[in-house]
Amino acid sequence: MVTEKNLHYRFPIYDYQNARYSPSTEMMLQVAEESTRRGIKKLDLGYGNDAYKFKFCNGNEKVINGQINFNPIELMIAQKRYQFRTKLKGIPMKPLAKTVLRSVFPGFGNLNFE
């Protein structure tokens, strides 16, 4: 996704067997260089605190997200998920809780978690 001055970098994938070669780091460098050549001023890495983002960023912006839901059951489920996630974020043992939950539910924390 590109606008006149912004490129919204999204989720590249690669074979994890090649992780030691840092293919995503190399791709990010090439995307950044090409973006500069094309006059793009901002490379938006999206929401989240992934380690690679800190390797490349020189600033950050607050992001707000939400949803509109007219189905009362889906609304209640979304509210319960939000309350649960908020409570988890507030506990002192957050890293341990994430590890345990992701071992049981591998998709936990992803936007598409069901």
C-alpha positions in Angstrom: 0.0 0.0 0.0 1.5 3.2 -1.1 0.5 6.9 -1.1 2.4 9.8 -2.5 4.8 10.0 0.5 4.0 6.9 2.6 4.6 3.2 2.1 2.7 0.8 4.4 5.1 -2.1 4.8 3.2 -5.3 5.5 3.9 -8.9 6.4 6.6 -10.6 4.3 7.1 -14.3 4.9 9.9 -16.7 4.3 10.9 -20.2 5.1 11.9 -20.3 8.8 14.8 -22.7 8.0 16.5 -19.6 6.4 15.9 -17.4 9.5 19.6 -17.4 10.4 20.3 -15.6 7.1 17.9 -12.7 8.1 16.1 -12.6 4.7 13.4 -10.2 6.1 16.1 -7.8 7.3 17.7 -7.8 3.9 14.3 -7.3 2.2 13.5 -4.4 4.6 16.8 -2.7 3.8 16.1 -3.0 0.1 12.5 -1.7 0.5 13.8 1.2 2.5 16.4 2.1 -0.1 14.0 1.8 -3.0 11.4 3.9 -1.1 14.0 6.6 -0.6 14.8 6.6 -4.3 11.1 7.0 -5.1 10.7 10.0 -2.8 8.7 8.2 -0.1 9.2 10.0 3.2 7.6 7.5 5.6 7.8 3.7 5.9 4.9 2.7 8.1 5.7 -0.7 9.9 2.2 -1.0 11.3 0.9 -1.8 14.8 2.9 -3.8 17.3 6.2 -4.0 19.2 8.0 -6.6 17.0 11.8 -6.6 17.4 12.5 -5.8 13.8 10.6 -2.6 14.0 12.9 -1.2 16.7 15.9 -2.1 14.6 14.6 0.2 11.8 12.5 2.9 13.4 13.4 6.4 14.2 10.1 7.3 15.8 6.6 6.0 16.5 3.0 7.1 16.6 0.1 6.1 18.7 -2.5 3.9 16.9 -6.1 3.5 17.9 -8.2 0.6 16.7 -11.8 -0.5 17.2 -14.8 -2.1 15.7 -18.4 -1.4 15.0 -20.7 -4.4 15.6 -24.5 -4.4 15.4 -24.9 -8.1 16.3 -25.5 -8.1 20.1 -23.9 -11.6 20.5 -20.8 -10.7 18.5 -20.6 -7.4 20.4 -20.6 -9.2 23.7 -17.9 -11.6 22.6 -15.8 -8.8 21.3 -16.2 -6.9 24.6 -15.2 -10.0 26.6 -12.1 -10.5 24.5 -11.2 -6.9 25.0 -11.7 -7.1 28.7 -9.6 -10.3 28.9 -6.8 -8.9 26.8 -6.8 -5.7 28.9 -6.5 -7.7 32.1 -3.7 -9.8 30.7 -1.7 -6.6 29.7 -1.9 -5.4 33.3 -0.5 -8.4 35.0 3.2 -8.4 36.1 3.9 -11.8 34.6 2.8 -10.7 31.1 5.7 -12.4 29.2 5.1 -15.7 31.0 1.3 -15.5 30.4 1.9 -14.8 26.7 4.2 -17.8 26.4 1.7 -20.1 28.1 -1.2 -18.9 26.1 0.6 -19.1 22.8 1.7 -22.7 23.6 -1.9 -23.6 24.0 -3.4 -21.2 21.4 -0.6 -20.6 18.8 -2.6 -17.8 17.2 -3.1 -15.9 20.5 -2.2 -12.2 20.1 -2.8 -12.2 16.3 -5.5 -10.0 14.9 -7.2 -13.1 13.5 -7.2 -15.1 16.7 -10.4 -17.2 17.0 
